[in-house]
Amino acid sequence: MLYSNRDVDLVQAYSAELNNRNTEIDAGIKLILAILLAVAAAFCQNGLDLVYFSIYLLAVTFFLKSDLRFILKNLLSFGIIILIPYLFGILLSLALSRLFSGPAYDLNFNAALLKMTKLFFIWYIGNLYFFTSSLEAIMDMFDKVFGPLNRVGIPVSRYLNMVMFIVNELSRTVGQFKGDIFEQAGQIFKNKQLGIKSKLKELSDILVNYIANSLQRTDEIQEQLESSGGNDCQYTLRISKNEIVAIFACVMFLLLLFA
């Protein structure tokens, strides 16, 4: 795949950080194992299976050199994005069943807890895969697998390049937003000479400028996409000690879980 020099620098820096922080496993092997684990999580039938699955996921997490903050971030994000809306829906159903005549809302707490836990495991497995794999390795692996579709008119390499550019741009703009914009917003709130309306106007101007700059960057991304017509996939399947250990551990766990 053909990237710009700035994108290559960003990817190399990100990959170097991942290699220093995580145990390196082939992206393709890791993806297959992640899919197997996600399917296995969906077929867990009782609480004991979930306990075994939790222990195994914790072992995998620390084997890949992730830390406790990664676990806490996943719990928090899952709670905000999925669990809270789900609980709100349950409370709304209970309230409506009390206010209006009709059958009472029947909640099977054990079944609901089982489903939500399995959903969290699938969520967690996906996040663990992408968190411990470099973006370059993932894109090259997908390009290698789906590259033959380019010959039948489906521009897979172009789409993957697009994803690469967009992710890199999002990483850059998020860093800018957390740095410059938060700093400007802090200065506005600290300015006691400005009233509430003036502060809101200043904040809106900052957001407008940020959105305008983001839209301007889309043109640059489009130009980079138009200039990147080559395909230089570097992915090759690697089987080393880490891959063998990961495959053996996953197979043994699945056999013990469903034996």
C-alpha positions in Angstrom: 0.0 0.0 0.0 1.3 3.5 -0.8 1.2 6.1 2.0 2.5 9.6 2.2 5.7 10.3 4.1 3.7 11.9 7.0 1.4 8.9 7.2 4.4 6.5 7.2 6.0 8.5 10.0 2.9 8.4 12.1 2.4 4.7 11.5 6.0 3.9 12.3 5.9 5.9 15.5 2.6 4.2 16.5 4.0 0.7 15.6 7.1 1.3 17.6 5.1 2.3 20.6 3.0 -0.9 20.3 6.0 -3.1 19.9 7.6 -1.7 23.0 4.3 -2.0 24.9 2.8 -5.3 23.7 3.8 -8.8 22.9 4.1 -9.0 19.1 1.8 -11.6 17.4 1.0 -11.8 13.7 -2.0 -9.7 12.9 -3.7 -12.4 10.8 -3.3 -15.1 13.4 -4.5 -12.8 16.1 -7.5 -11.9 14.1 -8.5 -15.5 13.6 -8.1 -16.2 17.3 -10.1 -13.1 18.2 -13.0 -14.2 15.9 -12.9 -17.7 17.4 -13.0 -16.3 20.9 -15.9 -13.9 20.0 -17.9 -16.8 18.6 -17.1 -18.9 21.7 -18.3 -16.1 24.0 -21.6 -16.0 22.2 -22.1 -19.7 22.9 -21.4 -19.6 26.7 -24.4 -21.0 28.4 -24.0 -20.4 32.1 -22.2 -18.2 34.7 -19.4 -20.8 35.2 -18.5 -20.5 31.5 -18.3 -16.8 31.9 -16.0 -17.1 34.9 -13.6 -19.3 33.0 -13.8 -16.9 30.0 -13.0 -13.9 32.3 -9.9 -15.7 33.7 -8.7 -16.5 30.2 -9.3 -13.0 28.9 -7.4 -11.6 31.9 -4.5 -13.9 31.1 -4.5 -12.9 27.4 -4.7 -9.2 28.4 -1.6 -9.4 30.5 0.2 -11.8 28.1 -0.2 -9.0 25.4 1.2 -6.6 28.0 -2.0 -4.5 28.3 -2.6 -3.0 31.7 -5.4 -2.4 34.2 -6.2 1.0 32.6 -7.2 -0.8 29.4 -9.6 -3.0 31.3 -11.1 0.0 33.2 -11.5 2.0 29.9 -13.4 -0.9 28.3 -15.7 -1.3 31.3 -16.3 2.5 31.3 -16.9 2.7 27.5 -19.2 -0.3 27.5 -21.2 1.1 30.4 -21.6 4.5 28.7 -22.4 3.2 25.2 -24.3 0.0 25.8 -25.2 -0.7 29.4 -26.7 2.7 30.4 -29.0 2.9 27.3 -30.0 -0.7 28.0 -30.9 0.0 31.6 -32.7 3.2 30.6 -34.8 1.1 28.2 -35.7 -1.4 31.0 -36.7 1.4 33.4 -38.8 3.0 30.7 -40.5 -0.3 30.0 -41.2 -0.8 33.7 -42.6 2.8 34.0 -44.8 2.4 31.0 -46.2 -0.9 32.2 -47.1 0.7 35.5 -48.7 3.8 34.0 -50.8 2.1 31.4 -52.9 -1.0 31.6 -51.4 -4.1 30.0 -49.1 -7.0 30.8 -46.4 -6.3 33.3 -42.9 -6.1 32.0 -41.2 -9.5 32.7 -37.5 -9.2 33.2 -35.4 -12.3 33.5 -32.4 -10.8 35.4 -30.2 -13.9 35.0 -30.7 -14.1 31.3 -30.2 -10.4 30.8 -27.0 -10.5 32.8 -25.7 -13.5 30.8 -26.4 -11.7 27.5 -24.8 -8.4 28.6 -21.7 -10.2 29.9 -21.3 -12.1 26.6 -21.8 -8.9 24.7 -19.1 -7.2 26.8 -16.7 -10.1 26.1 -17.2 -9.7 22.4 -16.7 -5.9 22.8 -13.6 -6.5 24.9 -12.0 -9.0 22.4 -12.4 -6.6 19.5 -10.9 -3.7 21.4 -8.0 -5.9 22.6 -7.2 -7.0 19.1 -7.1 -3.4 17.7 -5.3 -2.0 20.7 -2.5 -4.5 20.5 -2.1 -4.5 16.7 -0.4 -1.8 14.7 -2.6 -0.1 12.1 0.0 -0.7 9.4 -0.1 -4.5 10.1 -3.9 -4.6 10.1 -4.2 -2.7 6.8 -1.5 -4.7 5.1 -3.1 -8.0 6.3 -6.5 -6.9 4.9 -4.8 -5.8 1.7 -3.2 -9.2 1.4 -6.4 -11.2 2.0 -8.7 -9.1 -0.1 -6.2 -7.8 -2.6 -7.4 -10.2 -5.4 -10.6 -8.3 -5.5 -8.7 -5.4 -7.1 -8.5 -7.5 -10.2 -12.3 -7.8 -10.5 -12.9 -4.1 -10.2 -13.3 -3.7 -6.4 -10.6 -1.2 -5.3 -9.8 -2.7 -2.0 -6.4 -1.2 -1.8 -7.8 2.3 -2.4 -10.4 1.8 0.4 -7.8 0.7 2.8 -5.7 3.7 1.9 -8.7 5.8 2.6 -9.1 4.3 6.1 -5.4 4.8 6.8 -5.5 8.4 5.9 -8.7 9.1 7.8 -7.5 7.3 11.0 -4.2 9.2 10.9 -6.0 12.5 10.3 -8.4 11.7 13.2 -5.4 11.0 15.5 -3.9 14.3 14.5 -7.0 16.4 14.9 -8.0 14.7 18.2 -4.5 15.6 19.6 -5.0 19.2 18.4 -8.5 19.3 19.9 -7.2 18.1 23.3 -4.3 20.5 23.1 -4.9 23.8 21.5 -8.7 23.9 21.7 -9.0 22.8 25.3 -6.3 25.4 26.2 -8.2 28.2 24.4 -11.4 27.1 26.1 -9.7 27.2 29.4 -8.4 30.7 28.8 -12.0 31.9 27.9 -13.5 30.5 31.1 -10.7 32.1 33.2 -11.3 35.5 31.6 -13.6 37.1 34.2 -14.2 40.2 32.0 -16.3 38.2 29.6 -19.9 37.5 30.3 -21.7 34.2 29.7 -22.9 35.2 26.2 -19.4 36.4 25.2 -17.9 33.2 26.5 -20.4 31.1 24.6 -19.7 33.1 21.4 -16.0 32.6 21.8 -16.5 28.9 22.3 -18.7 28.7 19.2 -16.1 30.5 17.2 -13.4 28.0 18.3 -15.7 25.1 17.3 -16.5 26.7 13.9 -12.8 27.2 13.2 -12.1 23.6 14.2 -14.8 22.2 11.9 -13.7 24.5 9.0 -10.1 23.3 9.4 -11.3 19.6 9.4 -13.3 20.2 6.2 -10.3 21.7 4.6 -8.2 18.6 5.6 -10.7 16.4 3.7 -9.5 18.1 0.5 -5.9 17.2 1.4 -6.9 13.6 2.1 -8.6 13.4 -1.3 -5.5 14.7 -3.0 -3.4 12.1 -1.2 -5.8 9.4 -2.2 -5.6 10.5 -5.9 -1.8 10.5 -5.8 -1.6 7.0 -4.1 -2.3 4.6 -6.8 0.3 1.9 -6.0 0.1 -1.2 -4.0 3.1 -2.2 -1.9 1.7 -4.7 0.6 4.4 -5.8 3.1 2.3 -8.4 5.0 3.6 -12.0 5.2 2.2 -14.7 7.5 4.6 -15.2 10.4 4.6 -18.3 12.7 7.0 -17.9 15.6 7.0 -18.9 19.3 4.5 -16.2 20.3 2.0 -17.4 17.6 2.4 -21.0 18.5 1.8 -20.2 22.2 -1.2 -18.1 21.4 -2.8 -20.8 19.1 -2.1 -23.6 21.6 -3.5 -21.7 24.5 -6.6 -20.7 22.6 -7.3 -24.2 21.3 -6.8 -25.8 24.8 -9.1 -23.2 26.4 -11.9 -23.8 23.8 -11.6 -27.6 24.2 -11.8 -27.3 28.0 -14.6 -24.8 27.8 -16.9 -26.9 25.6 -15.8 -30.3 26.6 
